Amino acid sequence: MAVTETQGNNEMVEGDVIQKSIGIFGRWHWWVVLWTMACKFSIAWHQLSVVFQAPTPEFTCSDPNITDACSKECPEHVFDRSIFTQTITMQWDLVCDKYQLNNVVQMATMLGILAGAVIFGMISDRYGRRGPLVAAVMIQTVSGCAAAIVPWFWVHILLRFICTTATGGTMMTSFVLIMELVGLKWRTTVGILYQIPFNLGHLSLPLIAYLLRDWRLNQFVISISSVVLFAYYWVLPESPRWLLAVGETEKAVAILEKAAHHNRLPRESIKADVENYVQKKNLKETKGGNILSLVKTPSLRVKTIAICFNWFVCGLCFFGVAQFMGEIGGDKFVNVAVSAVVQIPGTLLSVWLLATFGRKKTLIFSNLLAGVACIGVAFTPTDPAWIKTTLGAVGMFALSVCFPTVYIYAGELFPTIVRNVGCGTASVFARVGSMSAPFVAKPSGGPAWLGPAIFGIVPIIGAVLCGFLPETLNCKLPDTIEEAENFGKKIEKDFSKNSEKETQETAT
């Protein structure tokens, strides 16, 4: 009885304020969610465009008498332009002794996304979701277009870093905004379907590259397309949940009443409900948090470590296993399209798994499946080859379930006051993992089985750490640090007290 009353009181307070306009997925939600999801196309394009913008084609020396194209006597290089008319590699002659500069392009991209998740995470937790999201979209557009036209390599790298920093901010802030606008009933479904536009953006990237074979034109088109998202300034609301968390009650009331109007729900009692909510929760005293808030209290510290490690698992193993499986062979455009298609079934299956089994069991199962599959890749014979290929595909499929799961899980574990900074910090671990993946997949030394064995062990460790996380399915999102600290253990405490009481009554 104690558990039911505790959950019921929380849901009643939350429901009186949020559920009348946010909890029911109506026309207003469709409008806001679809607009917000649109930014995932450009996120995919900027994050993955290097594959088509900076490949290294075949090249020879312009002097036919010099057979070694990397000889210092070679005046210049002649590139094969049968597939791409111009790439970053061709533009700045990033071959031979300058070959490593080609990797700087990818490094700048991943570092930018990592920095953006942290920087915009802190900014949006302090100043709201809508403003930083609009700013990120504008910065992404301007710097992305500028990166397409500058004639200097290092200026291009700087602009690419700025562009992808904004991309990282757009990615994290848009997800948190959706999670806070959608009610409990639709949170899982919408949170996972939020990943589908990224998959579609990934799938459309080969088509864009096929039509635009010059990297400058490619970069300019995927950047200028974000101008459409400038409409966010007019069409997206601020998160009412964030406004309530920082005591901006009047602005929250205005948004909730507008949402209720579009969803054809009653508005008369919203203002009174908000005032009652603020009085009970005393949220006016909570004016924001920072990254240190994630580790100040013991329970939240453990949750932060566990969920961040699982993000690291996703970044390291997803990109690492993809590389270890090797090239499919044949057309580069088809290969990238196939790699995008593989992710869609796992993402869609996540909707059913998370709604049926919850976040904790889904993440444990997918981690264990990925771990076993990768260990199988490490120790199965190379002949016949289809065994390793099948096990690798199973691992990729399991990891495609892990990624949307950790997105949802992190968004529900961290409290409103530091949700963006928490999700941004977790995303940093994914980027560190993805940057480490090539060195694990193709180590300079060691046995051939070492790489896939690491990819197998790491997810199993992630599954073990999930044991320290509470289940968040159908639970009210925590708003304050105190709520997040007690999240998961309060129910256990109430249940324990209730069981003890029943035992005493039985003995009596």
Disulfide bonds with the S-S distance in Angstrom:
Cys61-Cys74 2.30
Cys70-Cys96 2.02
